[in-house]
Amino acid sequence: MQDFKMSTNCLHAGYTPNNGEPRNIPIVQSTTFRYETGEAMGALFDLEAEGYFYSRLQNPTNDRVASKLAALEGGTAAMLTSSGQAANFYAIFNICSCGDHVVASSALYGGTFNLFSVTMKRMGIEFTFVSPDCAPEDLDAAFRPNTRAVFGETIANPALKVLDIEVFAQAAHRHGVPLILDNTFATPVNCRPFRWGADIVVHSTTKYMDGHALTVGGAIVDSGKFDWTRYPDKYPGLCTPDESYHGITYTERFGLAGAFITKCTAQLMRDFGAIQSPQNAFLLNVGLETLPLRMEKHCANAMAVARYLERHPKVEWVIYPGLPGSRDKALVEKYMPNGTCGVVSFGVRGGRNAASKLMAGLSLASIATHVADAKTCVLHPASTTHRQMSDEQLASAGVSPDLIRLSVGIEDSEDILADLETALSQV
């Protein structure tokens, strides 16, 4: 396919129909696929041929949508998972095992923090959390001989801290490990982390990419740029024979462009099976087709809301990366000059009780665990998504007790502002 612009790729990348074929990506709703000989299917099990045999590993619908995501991010290969959490887990576990270590930004979504600090810790993988604003020497000090990756969020959920991608990428590469970035909030429309040194990108496609709160899903995209073969002792799973596939060495067979995603599919998807359903992949693609239009509207509405809240006497503070006075103004201008996201975080005078009153007074906006879909929704993270974290951990993640996360939708901005005005009058 030609090197099209983002909006065109959102419509056309990943699938080019032939004469008489469906214009839209078809749903291949089948668990299994027929072959005329056992030898032909055996070649698939040996990774000697391309094709499909069981949808727990791969499915044509999923692969076409994954190819679109690879094009949007500028990567070489991608895969869909059943959720964003599955994508985070696979991306780390594909190159880490018991006894390994990961450096991560402390400004993370609460579920991701719990996955890393509790669940994967029980698997013997240890994480060191560092401030996203830490000095380069402090970042370097977090690395250990057994460090295998660095992880961060492009725009942190819900602290809205913008990561200095180049600083974290340079530190990762100084220590011979990849930088893995969650780009869910910015989406490739507003930020393409591979341009700034990131090696692997993950997404919760449940959010802006789907756009309608209809499907849960995740994705992993590989830049194909990290040279695993320079560090065979760190990444034996990619650089030494895999006995579960008759001694295939992924970097030799599939090169840097395909080794990471092929191993992730052939091993982890085979054994854990957290694949996105073809129906969900189809609906995800429907959302992707309008992603640039929706992100522009989300960002415009969020800016209007942030400016309104900045001026309101009952609002203590406002965080929105796109504001002219944002703490991360320089980083936004560098990495996301055309927009950030549609999420605004703020605190109401009166703390936690005032936050509860405000949310109860909203009628257009829904109180919902979700974020980043077409309809405006609101949440108090300290008592919901981040409630498993201690006060110290909350502070490290940038989540204060009074923080309200407002996911601004694509309704008319005047209606959103009127809803806020009504709710704030009751505080």
Secondary structure, 3 states (H helix, E strand, C coil): CCCCCHHHHHHHCCCCCCCCCCCCCCCCCCCECCCCCHHHHHHHHCCCCCCCCECCCCCHHHHHHHHHHHHHHCCCEEEEECCHHHHHHHHHHCCCCCCCEEEEECCCCHHHHHHHHHHHHHCCCEEEEECCCCCHHHHHHCCCCCEEEEEEECECCCCCCECCHHHHHHHHHHCCCCEEEECCCCHHHHCCHHHHCCCEEEEECCCCCCCCCCCCCEEEEECCCCCHHHCCCCCHHHHCCEHHHCCECHHHHHHHHHHHHHHHHHHHHHHHCCCCCHHHHHHHHHHHCCHHHHHHHHHHHHHHHHHHHHHCCCEEEEECCCCCCCCCHHHHHHHCCCCCCCEEEEEECCHHHHHHHHHHHCCCCEECCCCCCCCCEEECHHHCCCCCCCHHHHHHHCCCCCEEEEECCCCCHHHHHHHHHHHHCCC
